[in-house]
Amino acid sequence: MDEKLKELWKQIGLRYKSHPWHGVAIGENAPEQLMAFIEVVPSDTVKYEVDKETGYLMIDRPQQFSNIMPALYGFVPRTYCDKEVAALCNDRTGRTDIVGDGDPLDICVLTEREVTHGDILVNSIPIGGMRMIDDGEADDKIVAVLKDDLFYGNYTDIKDVPKKVIERLRHYFLTYKSIPGSTENSKHVEITEVYGAEEAREVIAASMRDYKASYGNIEHRMAQQARVTIGRM
């Protein structure tokens, strides 16, 4: 991106809020270090989700039961789970029927600090992930630590995390849609593997390629469209 275009987008950013999926940079050091947009924190009693059209947080659903998200939860900007992510999941599981879920890549960020609300950006270091398949769709959950966190900040791989913390995350994702006493959700959601930092970086890189294939460079596309529009005036 040339300097004039960079300055243009900088000026636009002073006036308009960036869309958290498309307008926020993933970070120059991705996939080793990521910017994460947080939608849900452990104290939330409803599940928030970014509206893809407007970029504003909306209530996806009230939490039906007592299970709570045990970490900061959101997604990685400028990622997309499509063919590349699905191919990686198929390769690792030995299956051929898995497709991408069509969403940005989910991320759980561990921190010892109490964060009281979502709709925030946090710098995070990926240390692993969970290969989750939801009704035949690749729905990986990257596990990261808050950069410079006092307790988790020195962790470099998921094997460093206490097993009880990983068990809580697994339990949440395997049951958060379930109705107590019903086995219906267990038929659709499975976690086939808990993987380490190296595999997490591969999943992130695949989701970055999927995003580029589907959305390209949005700033350049918008700038080109603006030039065409201005030229017609």
Secondary structure, DSSP 8 states (H G I E B T S, - for coil): --HHHHHHHHHHHHHS---TTTTS---TTTTTSEEEEEEE-TT-SEEEEE-TTT--EEEEEE--SS---SSEEEE-TT---SHHHHHHHHHHHT-S--EE-SS--EEEEE-SS-----SEEEEEEEEEEEEEEETTEE--EEEEEETT-TTTTT--SGGGS-HHHHHHHHHHHHHTT--TT--TGGGTEEEEEEEEHHHHHHHHHHHHHHHHHHH--HHHHHHHHHHHHHHH-
